[in-house]
Amino acid sequence: MKIIATIPAYNEERFIGSVILKAKKYVDEVVVIDDGSTDATAEIAEAAGAKIIRHNANYGKGVAINTAFKKVREAKVDILVLLDGDGQHNPSEIPAILKPILDNKADVVIGSRFLIPKNSIPKYRILGQKILTLVTNLGARVKLTDSQSGFRAFSKKAIQVMNLREKGLSVESEMQIATSENDLKVVEVLINVTYTEKYKRSPLAHGFGVLNRVISMIVERRPLFYLGIPSAVIFLFGIIVGIAVLNNFVTTGNLAIGSSLVTVLLCIVGIFGVFVSLILNSLKEFIKKLEANLSEKLERNKPK
């Protein structure tokens, strides 16, 4: 059984070497996806014994992880382990991450920081992660305690279906949704994390950016449910308010201008939302058919 650990990395020269050396004890090979680093990340990783795949620019964590999945599919790897290169994850926990897959109890294993109520994670990080997990869980049938964990393992079956589109840090949420859509078995195991570095980005800007993409991703996948139904409810509420305004006008002869404007606004927003959801759903189905036809064509033209 071939097991590879892949580390997406951007300017992680401080920790990448030690992470690789520790991870090598538990896997057959360590691959670093150097996502356009401008420091010595690639050189140190190579010296530590990792295989390096370089991006010529900083495309984002999602692109780096998608590169990892493409490469391991080509290499016919049995299990892929993903972990961060900033020293946050402890490579000695890789066996615990691998065990559910080796025991045929899971296709995807998530290392969760929140399986126990008390931990040493900064409070602002806990709040942000909990919000992102809550929103992601709304869009996926698979419910997790830590949707944003970067410490994961994937079976061969899971590797084959992980074709990711997200470029940035919302990629963990996309993997959870893809896991749900492909009916993969998921297990969470407890991990410990170490925060030795300050945030590379503003926590607030980072959190809102990821949240925005997660919400957009969920709506894109199920527009009728997450946009169409709420819009229809808004429209119906507008109709109810309008009936009340009309009834008041017939009874008293007075037209409530404010309530009338609210009625018009609610109806316009509701109708607009319903139409947008129908258009998005049609586009989604069209793209799905286009991808299926393209995949079938490529399969037919593949050299025998």
Buried (B, 14 or more C-beta within 10 A) or exposed (E): EBBBBBBBBBBBBBBBBBBBBBBBEBBEBBBBBBBBBEEBBBBBBBEBEBBBBEBEEBBBBBBBBBBBBBBBBEEEBBBBBBBBBBBBBBBEBBEBBBBBBBEEEBBBBBBBBBBEEEEEBEEEBEEBBBBBBEBBBEBBEBBBBBBBBBBBBBBBEBBEBBEBEBBBBBBBBBBBBBBBEBEBBBBBBBBBBEEEEEEEEEBEEBBEBBBEBBBEBBBBBBBBBBBBBBBBEBBEBBBEBBEEBBEBBEEEEEEBEEBBEBBEEBBEBBBEBBEBBBEBBEEBEEEEEEEEEEEEEEEEEEEE
